[in-house]
Amino acid sequence: AKNDAHAVFMLGDMFDFWFTYRYVVPRGHIRLLGKMAELSDAGIELHFFAGNHDMWLFDYLPSEMNCKMYDDTAVFEYDGKVFYMGHGDGLGHTDRHYDRLRRVFRSRTNQRLFSLLPQWVTFGIAHGWSHKSRQSHVKNLNHYLGDEREGIVIHCKEVLQERQIDYCIFGHRHTPLLREIETSSGNKSLYLNTGDFLHHRSYGVYSPEVGLQLKEYAE
């Protein structure tokens, strides 16, 4: 990407768990962080959407490498095209239990209380929770549930009713997918889910010459 990218968008869950402490940086991820710093130093825009696994990054990436952080969806315009982007967790409100849990995790009071615990306790809790979450949702990962059950698609169609969007781009679902979606009023958009890099090694690329593509990385 450093050879020709104007901007790089990371759609969350780049880290299995991250909590930004004042003086302590979590072990690992040094190659990823180093590459992000290299891209930033080369003048490439970096954008990071907090995922459900790394929503507690706070100001670390902005202060260290001028990376722009987003806690919610955002709209961008390039080459006269409108891009609607985000991580994707909680959209469509298909899981009311998770909606409540998400509010707990994003509470500033709860975050301050969590930061008072020793690091070995917080990381133990987080990694245990993450493993349990993956096991409970594994049946819904890696396959498309259909337009009426995919929360992100439901949400995108609701937004499309209000405005025209050329591309809806999200992560979270671990399911690589590029397809057209359409509302009942006839508004259309191209929907991309970038999948994941653990199993599919998939990602999206936009260029004005070709448009939006779903790709798979191969060494």
Order of alpha helices (4+ residues) and beta strands (2+ residues): beta-alpha-beta-alpha-beta-beta-beta-alpha-alpha-alpha-alpha-beta-beta-beta-beta-beta
